[in-house]
Amino acid sequence: MILVADSGSSKTQWALVHEGKTEYVETVGMNPYFTKQNVLQTIVDKIKSKTKSHNIDEIHFFGAGCNSDEKSNLIRNLFEKNFKNSEIEVDSDLVGAAKALFQNKKGIAVILGTGSNTGFYDGKKIKYKTPSLGYILGDEGSGSNIGKIFISKLLLNEFSNKIIKKFNSEYNLNLTDILECTYKKPNPNKFLATFMYFISKNINEKEIKDIVNNSFDSLITKHILKYKEINKLPVGFVGSVAKVFEKQLTEKCNNYNIKVSVIVDKPIFKLADYYK
């Protein structure tokens, strides 16, 4: 059996490939920057229960936060302890996205989910990338970035009464609740990204559409346009935000003469096929 995982901050999607058949399992995210060790072990225990009757030959784990030896080794050690004699690959979610988008061909890969990330893929690995600064300093175009800008404007009464009333009718949140979730509770990036549901439902409101478009502008100018291969290679996107706002994203890219080759919501399906 082969285990393949695509892990973001919010959720991890697993593909269990055995004898030509694939079973898909979803767990919470396994970002080593945010997820506690006991939670990581609980997730692995769930996967072990799904695979206990099979030998695990290979594990290919691509995760947010696995962009340094220290953090990737934390995940690797966890797998080594629980799946002995397995061949284990742990790499960044950006590498996984690139393989899902381009397989063995060159391209510029972009992740747009809870967070965002970009990189130049040479057909085997990410050759170089712009810095991913996280939800406080960066993550342009992502769910956490769009959600952060939206909730800030909402709290400062910068929206019309129509939007404010709509929000208050759907969310039982006051200023104290929002500040508590943002500054004191775990995973504030995921909390900020939860507002994407409301934003997507109201995307035709100009005030909200402007937030999404401006966030995509920042993603393009601060990251995508910095790749010298931008006019020669395909640009692909993975992630829920890219898929939900596919129309707005494609239009923005067209404005900068960037041709979008493919947008994939869940890369796990293409990753499973790649390793199958």
C-alpha positions, 0 to 999 in steps of 0.5 A, spaced: 500 500 500 502 507 498 499 513 502 499 519 499 497 526 503 496 533 501 496 537 508 494 544 509 493 548 515 485 546 515 485 539 513 489 533 510 487 529 505 489 522 504 489 517 498 490 510 500 492 506 494 492 498 494 492 494 488 490 499 483 484 501 488 484 508 492 480 510 498 480 517 500 480 519 507 480 526 510 483 529 517 484 535 520 491 539 518 498 537 520 501 543 519 507 542 524 507 550 526 500 550 529 498 542 530 500 540 537 504 533 537 498 529 541 494 531 535 499 529 530 499 522 533 491 522 533 491 523 526 496 518 525 493 513 529 486 514 525 490 512 518 493 506 522 487 504 523 485 504 516 491 500 514 492 495 519 491 489 515 496 492 509 503 493 509 505 500 508 510 500 502 511 508 501 508 514 504 508 521 500 507 526 505 506 534 502 504 539 507 504 546 509 509 548 514 514 542 512 519 547 508 525 546 513 529 540 515 526 541 523 519 541 521 519 536 516 523 531 520 518 532 526 513 529 521 518 524 518 520 522 525 512 521 527 511 516 521 518 512 522 515 511 529 508 508 527 510 505 520 516 501 520 520 499 514 516 504 510 519 508 504 518 515 507 518 522 503 516 528 507 516 535 503 512 541 502 505 542 500 508 546 494 512 540 491 505 536 492 501 542 488 507 542 483 506 535 482 499 535 481 499 540 476 505 539 472 507 532 473 514 531 470 514 538 466 516 545 468 511 550 471 509 555 476 505 553 482 501 557 486 497 554 492 491 558 494 487 555 500 488 557 508 495 560 506 498 561 499 505 559 496 508 560 490 514 556 486 518 555 480 518 547 479 523 544 474 519 538 473 522 534 479 523 539 485 521 546 487 527 550 484 526 557 487 520 561 490 518 567 493 518 567 501 512 565 504 511 569 510 505 566 513 498 569 515 500 575 519 506 578 514 504 575 507 499 569 505 496 574 499 490 571 495 489 566 501 483 565 505 486 567 511 488 574 508 482 575 504 478 574 511 483 578 515 482 584 510 474 583 510 473 582 518 478 588 519 473 592 515 467 590 518 469 591 525 471 598 523 464 599 520 467 600 513 461 596 509 454 598 507 449 597 512 446 591 508 453 587 508 453 588 516 446 586 517 447 580 513 453 578 517 450 579 523 444 575 521 449 569 520 454 570 525 453 570 532 460 574 533 462 580 537 468 584 537 471 581 543 469 574 540 473 576 534 479 578 538 479 572 542 479 568 536 485 572 532 490 573 538 489 568 543 486 561 541 489 556 536 489 557 529 487 564 528 489 563 520 484 558 520 479 562 524 480 568 519 479 563 513 472 561 515 469 568 513 470 565 506 464 562 506 460 569 507 465 572 502 463 567 496 456 568 497 456 575 497 462 576 491 457 580 487 457 586 492 462 591 490 465 592 497 467 585 497 469 583 490 474 589 491 477 585 497 478 579 493 481 583 487 485 587 491 488 581 495 489 577 488 493 583 485 498 583 491 499 576 490 500 577 483 505 583 484 509 581 490 510 573 488 507 571 481 510 576 476 517 576 480 518 569 476 522 570 470 519 564 466 512 567 467 511 569 460 514 562 458 511 557 462 504 555 465 501 557 471 497 553 475 493 554 482 491 549 487 486 550 493 479 552 495 480 559 494 483 558 487 477 554 485 471 558 489 474 565 486 476 562 479 472 567 475 476 573 479 482 570 479 482 568 471 480 575 470 486 578 474 491 574 471 489 576 464 489 583 466 497 582 467 498 577 461 498 571 465 495 565 462 492 560 467 493 553 465 489 549 470 486 550 477 485 544 481 481 544 487 484 538 491 490 536 488 490 529 492 486 526 486 492 528 481 497 526 486 494 519 487 494 518 480 501 520 479 504 515 484 499 509 482 
